[in-house]
Amino acid sequence: MLYTLYEAGYYATTPLRSATRLIRDAWASPLNPARDTEIGRRIHAAADVTANLTRRYGRPAWGVDQVTIDGCDVRVRPTEVWSSPWAKLIHFSRDMADMRRAGRRQLEPAVLIVAPLSGHYATLLRGTVETFLQDHEVFISDWSNARDVPILEGRFDFDDYIDHVRMMLQQMGPRPHVVAVCQPGPPVLAATALMSEDDDPSRPASMTFMGSPIDARLSPTVTNKLAEEKPFAWFASNMIYTVPLPYPAVGRRVYPGFVQLYGFISMNVDKHQEAHRRYLQQLMEGDGDSAEKHLEFYDEYLSVLDLTEEFYLQTVDVVFQRHLLPKGELMHRGRAVRPQAIHDVGLLTVEGELDDISGIGQTQAAHALCSGLPDELKEDYVQPHVGHYGVFNGRRFREEIYPRIREFILRGEAGFDRREIAA
């Protein structure tokens, strides 16, 4: 019912949205002689804020068309190389001629960035992708919005997520590297354990976990405490709703993205209110650059996707309530998941000192679980002065965290021969 009411509210505001867009465009038009007056800027600013707050935010474009490597512009083409109804594997292919001009003549390590399936689209990691493109062949998991997957396609649960990670790694060939950002930590570790036990030739050469809830019992945050304080039945009763028309998945039970977004915003409501007040002021003052940065951030932040009922509830149960992975009790399709079976995969854990989503120690827990790895294949790093988002994006990520990941991956490449880029 809530999903239907949410959709009804969106369509009910269509006249207001259309009117504010007309007003905004009229007062922004260069043909309007009063556009640069104080009253003109105020009217335009108020209409623009109203239009943006009431519009629908769809899947953002990647917008990664070019990167600069060693002072040379290198063209990039995002290419879908594998897909299922639930995900696409995107390869950010760098132009080989441009790479040769940049002095890069050897194929560089292939890295799978496993994006979180926790409310936002994979494009939230756009900056992460651009950074890794400096030194790697970059692939990323681009998860589907559950409301767009017809119910005839069946379920998608925690086991399916593990299977998808494994299939993506297999598409990349022998011994790629994997980077799990936040939520994917437990399923990526599980997939790696299963692949190692099977001696899968595509098992990762290294795995990097960044702000991941490997063991959510350690340094519990507000999010962790909520998951533990509420009974499982509460999540099933209060967080799951049915997709209405006109979406392809009509009838599917999901954890809606707008519910997740409300939770995000409610944690820092004063911060978001102040950001929009600043945006309004910037528009009235004609500060277009600052206003554009605000729009870029919120175009991404307000774009959310739905999760299937089974995946969301199983994640709550397995990761945040029963803690099956760190207890050694996680099963995958009737088979025990044994991280201690991992013996030749480098392990790097990265945490943020101020992370209020995955507390200090939750990601580090992977080291104790991977007891079959020698110490020389393990490394841990805690980045000072960053919160959760800063672990995988922003200046400190680019300048302080990423260089450590790059060097760790290069050490994991030892012994692998990479062919030259064809002329």
N, C-alpha and C positions, 0 to 999 in steps of 0.2 A: 504493500500500500504506500509506503514512504517513497519508493521509487516513482510510482505513478503520480503522487502529489508533487514531487520534485519536477517531473516533466511538465505537469500542468502549470506549475508556477513559472517555468521558463517560457512556455507558450503564452501564458497570460500577460507577461511583460513585453510581448512582441511590439505592441503599439508604442509603449514608452521607449523601447530600444530603438525603434525606427525613427521616432520623433527626435530623440537626442542625437542620433547619427546625422539626421538632416541639419539640425541646428549646428552641430560640430563642424560639418563640412561647409556649411554656408559661412560660418565665421572664420574658417580657415582659408577660404578661397581668396586668391590674389585679386579677384575682381571685386571683393568687398572693400570699399574705401575705409571702413571703420575697423578692419581686422586688427590693426596695430594700436588701436586706442585701448585705454585701460578697461573700459567696459566691454569692449570686444574680446579682449584676452580673458576676462573673467567669465563671460558667457561661454566662450569656447572651452575653457578649462573645466567648467562645471559639467558641460555636455559630454566632454571626452571622458571624464572620470565615470559618469553615470553609464555611458555606453560600454565602457570596458568592464565595469563591475557586473553588468547584466548579460554580457554576451557569452557564447559557448566557446570554450577553448578546446580545440581538437589536437590531434597528434602533431607535434611540432616537426618541421623539416630539419634534417641534419645540418644542412648548410656548411658542410665540410668539403669544400671544393678545391682548396689549395692550402698548403703549408709551406713554411720557409725552413729549409734545411741547409745549414752551413752557408747562409746568405743567398741561396738560390730558391726561387719559387718552384715548387713541385706541385703539379696538378694531381688532384685526388678524385677518384670516382667511387662512391659507395655502390657496391654490387651485391645483390642477393645471390648467395652460392648454395644455400640449402634452406628448406622451409618445411614446416608442418602447419596444421591449422592453428597451433599455439605459439609459434615463434618463427622468426627468420634469423638466419646467420648472415650477417652483413660483413663483407670484406671491404675495407677502405683501401682500394688498390691505388698505389702511387705510380705515376707515369714513369716508365723505365728510362726513357730518353732524358727526362728531367733529372732522374736519380743519377744517371751517369754524369751529367753536367755538374751535379753537386759532389761528384767524386765518390759516390757510393756504387761500387761495382760488384759487390757480393750481396746475395740475398740475405736479408737480416732476419733475426728470430721471429717466428710467428707467435703471436700472443692472442689468446681468447680472453676478452674482458667480459665477464659474466655480470650483466646488469641486474640490479635488484628488481624483483617482482613484488613491489610493496606499495604501489599507488601511483608512482610516476613512470613516465615513459623512459626508455633507454636514452633518449636524447638529453636527459639530465646529466649524462656523462660526456657531453660533447667536448668539454675542455679536457677531460681525461683522455679521450681519443686523440685529440689534436696533439697533446703532449707525447703520447706513446708513438705517434706517427713519425717523430723525429728519428727513431732508431729501430722501428719494428714494422713487420707486416701485421696490421691490426685487424682483428675480427671482433664482433660484438654480438651478443644475444639480444635480439629486438623482440620483446614479448608482445603477444597480442592482447588487445582489450577484450575481456571475456564477453562483453555485451555484443561483440561483433562476430563471435563464433557460434554458428547455428547449433542448436541443441542436439541435432543429429550427429555432430562430430564427437559426441560422447564427453567423458569427464577429463579433467586435468587435475591431478593431485600431487602430493609430495613425491611419490615414487616416479611419476611421469616427469617431474622436474629433474630428478636425478638422471633419468634416462635421456632427457634432452641434452643435458650437459655432456654426457658420454657420447651421444651421437654427433654433437657439434665438434668435439675434440677429434673424433674419428674422421670427420670430413676434412680436417686440417692436415692429415698425414702424420708421420712418425714424430713423436716427442715434441709437441708444441708446448707452450707455456700458458698457464691460466692465472688470471687475476680475478678474484671474487671481491666485489664491492658490497659490503654490508650484508644484507639478507642472504645472498647465495652461499655464504661461508659453509654452513652445515651440509647442504646438498652437494656442493662442489667437493668438499672433503670426503663425503660418502662416495661420490662417483670415482674419485681418485683411488680410494681404498679398494673398491670393487675392480677397477681396471688393473691395479697393481697385483691384486691376488690372482687375476686371470692372465697376468703377463701380457696385457693388451699392448701392442706396439704403438698405439696412440696415447698411452698414458702420459701425463705431463712430464716434462723435464724439470719444471719447477712450478710451485703453486704459491701465490701471494694472497694473503687474506688481509683486507683493509676494513677496520671497524666492524668486524663480523661477530655475531652472537654465537660463537662456538660453544661457550658455556655461559648461559645467561644468568647463572646463579652468582657469578662473581661481580662485585661492585655493581649491584643492581641499580638501574636508573628508574625514573618515573614510569617509563614504558614497561620495563620489566616488572615493577611492583604492581602495575595495573593488571598485567597478565596473570600474576600469581594470586592477587586478592580476589579477582572475580572468578566464579566457578565456570567451567567449560560451557555449561548450559546457558550462562548469561551471554556469552559471545554468540552462541547459536541462535538465541532468541532475539538479540538486540542488534546484531551487526549484519545479518543476512536478509536480503530482499530479492524479489523476483523481477527480472528484466521485463519491462512492458514493451508494447508496440511504440515506435516503429522499428526497433532494433532487430537485427538478424537473429539474436539469441533470445528472442521473446520466450519467456517461460523458464529460462535458466536461472538458478539460484546463485547469487553473487554477493560479494562484499563490495558495495559500490565505491567508486573512486571519490564521489562527493562526500561520502561519510568519512573516508580517510582524510580528505582535505580539511574537513571541519575539525578533525582531531589535530592535524598539523597546526592550523591557524589558532585554535583555542589554546595551544601551549604557549604562544607568543602573540596574543591578540593586540597588546599595546604596541608592540614593534610593528605590526602590519598597519595598524591605524596611523601611526606616525609616518610610516613610509608613504601612505597615500596622501596624507596632509602635505608632506614635502613635495610630492608629485604635483598636487594641485597648485602649490605655491610656485614651483618651477615653471609650470605652464603659464601662469599669470605673469611671471617675470620674463617670459620668453627664453628660458634656459633650456633649449631644445636638446642639448647633449645629455644633460642630467636626466631629463624626462625620458629620453630614448633608453638609457640604461635601466631605468625603472621598468619600462615596458618589456625590455628583453628578459629581465629577471622574472616578472610575473607572467609573461606569456608561457614560460616554462613551468613555473611553480604551480600555476592554476590549471595546467593540463594534466589530468589524471585518468587512470584506467581502472576498470573493474577487475577483481580477482574472483576465480571460481570459489564457490562455497567450500568444496572439499579441500582445495589447496590452502585457503586461508585458515580454516579450522584445524587442519592437520598441522600447519605451521605453529599455530598457537599451542596446540597440544604437545607436539613432538619437541619443539625448540624451547618454548617459554614456560611450559607447565611441568611436563614430565622429564625434560632434559635427557632424552634417551641417548643422544650421541655421546656426551661426556660420561654417562653412566655405563657405556658399553652395551646398551640394550637396543640400539636402533636396528631395525630389520628393513630390508628392501626386497619386496616380493617373496617373503619367506626365508630370505637369506640374511645372515648376520653381517653387519657392516663392521669391518675390523681395521681401523686406522693403523694399528700396529703392523699390518701387512705391507704398508708403504715402506720401501727400503731404498729406493734410488731416485727419489723426487725431492728437489730442494724445497725448503719451507721457509718462507719469509712472512712474518706478521707485522702489521703496521697499525698503531693505535694513536689517537689524539689525546693529549693531556686533558682537554676540556670537553671530551665527547660526552654528551648527555643522552645518547641513544644506546651506544654499546660501551659500557664502562671499561676502565682499565682492567686488564686481566681476562676479559671475555674472549678476545682474539688470541691472546698469548696461550690460552688453554690448549690450542692445537699442538703445541710442542710436547706436552705430556702425553697426549693421545697418540702421537706419531712416535711411539717408543722404539720402533724399528729403524728409525733414521739416525745415522751417526751425527754427532754434534757439528761436524764441519759442513753439513748440509742444512743447518738450521741457523736462522738469524731473526732477531726481534728488534723492533725500533719503535720508540714512543716519540712522537713529534710534539715539542713544547708549543704552547700557546695556540693550539687549533682545536676546534670542535669537530663534530661529526662530518660536516660538509667539507671542512678544510683538509680532511684526511685524503680526499681524492680530487680536490679541485682548488683553484686559487693559486696565489703567488707562492706560498710556502710549499704547496704540493709540487709545483713546477721546479722550484729552486732547491728544495731540501729533501723532499720525500722521493720524487721520481728518480733523481740520480742514484739513490740507493737501490731502488728497484731495478733500474737499468743495469747497474753493476752486478747485482745478484743474478739476473737473467743471463748476463754474459758469462758468469762463472758456471752457470748451469749448461751453457752451450759447449763447454770444453769437451772435446772428443767428437763433436759433430762436424762433419764437412759440409760447407755450404757452397753450391755451385756459383760460378760467376754469372752476373746478369748478361744475357745474350746481347751482342752488339746489334 
